[in-house]
């Protein structure tokens, strides 16, 4: 299936995210405490530095060597050391449970939306919110739509939402998502 994502506003990084399930999964993992575009560009940086993006290869790397790869400027995250550990943990989990194939999270056994959500929540570094956002991203932009995916994704699955990276299709929607997040933070401060 051909899809074109516009999550990073960088054609090369977006092309990788459009085709590689591991890249998309790792981009979501990195999406915390940094701008969304930077987080989802991280997999492209890793692919360039490692020659390929491969869960088995990443899981098998020496942790210090992998951390240095992640920290080399420009670092993949503002906290490259801790995120290197998380990336390796996710890759090791994928090797152990899915033979290194990220896509099997949403394809093995023809799971419904609730099952995919549970599988995502089992990943190291994926809490409830991150898992729901990723499920919405799969449904809205990767056309991975198991039965009940919108319900499992919660509000992130709403068709007209502007809540998360799942809703970013261009610069305009990126700005709308940023505005929504800013409003949510302001409302939370008032409480």
C-alpha positions in Angstrom: 0.0 0.0 0.0 1.3 3.4 -0.9 0.8 6.2 1.7 2.4 9.5 2.2 2.8 10.9 5.6 3.7 14.5 6.5 4.6 14.2 10.1 8.0 15.8 10.1 7.7 18.2 7.2 10.9 16.6 5.9 10.3 14.5 2.7 13.0 11.9 3.4 12.0 11.3 7.0 8.3 11.2 6.1 9.0 8.7 3.3 10.6 6.3 5.8 7.7 6.8 8.2 5.3 6.1 5.4 6.8 2.7 4.6 8.5 1.3 7.6 6.5 0.1 10.6 9.5 0.2 12.9 10.3 3.8 12.0 6.7 4.8 12.8 6.8 2.9 16.1 10.1 4.4 17.2 9.0 7.9 16.1 6.1 7.6 18.5 8.3 6.3 21.2 10.5 9.4 20.8 7.5 11.7 20.9 7.9 13.2 24.3 9.4 16.4 25.6 10.5 17.5 22.1 8.7 18.8 19.1 6.7 16.2 17.2 8.7 16.8 14.0 12.0 16.2 15.8 10.7 13.0 17.4 9.4 11.5 14.2 12.6 12.5 12.4 14.7 10.4 14.8 14.2 7.1 13.0 15.6 8.6 9.7 18.6 9.8 11.6 19.1 6.3 13.0 18.6 4.7 9.6 21.3 7.0 8.1 23.8 6.3 10.9 23.2 2.6 11.1 22.8 1.9 7.4 19.3 0.5 8.0 16.6 0.4 10.6 16.4 -3.1 11.9 15.0 -4.2 15.3 17.3 -7.2 15.6 20.4 -5.1 14.8 19.5 -2.4 17.3 18.6 -4.8 20.0 22.0 -6.6 19.6 24.1 -3.5 19.6 26.4 -2.7 22.6 24.3 -0.3 24.7 27.1 2.3 25.0 27.8 2.2 21.3 24.1 2.6 20.5 23.8 5.5 23.0 26.7 7.2 21.3 25.0 6.8 18.0 21.9 8.4 19.4 23.8 11.2 21.0 26.0 12.2 18.0 24.9 15.7 16.9 22.2 16.2 15.9 21.0 13.9 18.7 17.8 11.9 18.1 16.3 13.4 21.3 17.1 16.0 23.9 17.7 13.1 26.3 19.6 10.8 23.9 20.9 8.4 26.6 17.6 7.5 28.2 15.9 7.3 24.8 18.6 5.1 23.4 17.8 2.6 26.3 14.1 2.9 25.4 14.7 2.3 21.7 16.8 -0.8 22.4 14.2 -2.0 24.9 11.4 -1.7 22.3 13.6 -3.4 19.7 14.4 -6.3 22.1 10.7 -6.7 22.9 9.9 -6.8 19.2 12.6 -9.5 18.7 11.3 -11.5 21.6 7.6 -11.3 20.8 7.3 -10.5 17.1 10.5 -11.9 15.5 11.7 -8.3 15.1 8.7 -7.3 12.9 6.9 -4.3 14.3 4.0 -4.7 11.9 3.0 -8.0 13.5 1.7 -6.0 16.5 -1.3 -5.1 14.4 -1.4 -8.1 12.0 -0.7 -11.3 14.1 -4.0 -13.2 14.5 -6.2 -10.5 12.9 -6.6 -8.6 16.2 -9.4 -6.2 16.9 -8.7 -2.6 18.0 -8.7 -3.5 21.7 -6.2 -6.2 21.2 -3.9 -3.9 19.2 -4.1 -1.3 21.9 -3.2 -3.9 24.5 -0.2 -5.0 22.5 1.0 -1.4 22.1 0.6 -0.8 25.8 2.8 -3.8 26.5 5.7 -2.2 24.7 8.4 -0.6 26.8 7.9 3.1 27.0 4.3 3.0 25.7 1.7 4.0 28.2 -2.0 4.2 27.7 -2.0 7.7 26.0 0.9 6.9 23.7 -0.7 3.6 22.7 -4.0 5.3 21.9 -2.3 8.0 19.8 -0.4 5.4 17.9 -3.5 3.3 17.2 -5.2 6.5 15.9 -2.2 7.2 13.8 -2.3 3.7 12.3 -6.0 4.0 11.6 -6.1 7.5 10.2 -2.8 7.6 8.2 -1.7 3.9 7.7 -5.2 2.6 6.9 -4.7 -0.1 9.6 -8.3 -0.3 10.8 -9.1 -3.4 12.9 -12.6 -3.7 14.1 -13.2 -1.2 17.0 -10.0 0.8 16.4 -11.6 4.2 16.8 -13.3 3.2 20.1 -10.0 1.7 21.4 -8.1 4.9 20.4 -10.6 7.0 22.4 -10.8 10.7 21.6 -7.7 10.4 19.5 -9.7 8.3 17.0 -12.3 11.0 16.4 -12.3 11.8 12.7 -12.1 15.5 13.0 -9.8 15.7 16.0 -6.7 17.9 16.2 -5.2 16.4 19.3 -2.1 14.5 18.3 0.4 13.5 15.6 -2.3 11.2 14.3 -4.1 14.3 13.0 -1.1 15.9 11.3 -1.3 15.8 7.5 0.4 19.2 6.7 1.7 22.4 8.2 -1.8 23.7 8.9 -2.9 20.6 10.9 0.4 20.6 12.7 -0.3 24.2 13.8 -3.8 23.2 14.8 -2.6 20.3 16.9 0.0 22.6 18.6 -2.8 25.1 19.4 -5.0 22.4 20.9 -2.1 21.1 23.0 -1.2 24.7 24.2 -4.9 25.3 25.1 -5.0 22.0 27.1 -1.8 23.0 29.0 -3.2 26.4 29.8 -6.5 24.9 31.0 -4.6 22.4 33.2 -2.7 25.3 34.8 -5.9 27.0 35.8 -7.1 24.0 37.8 
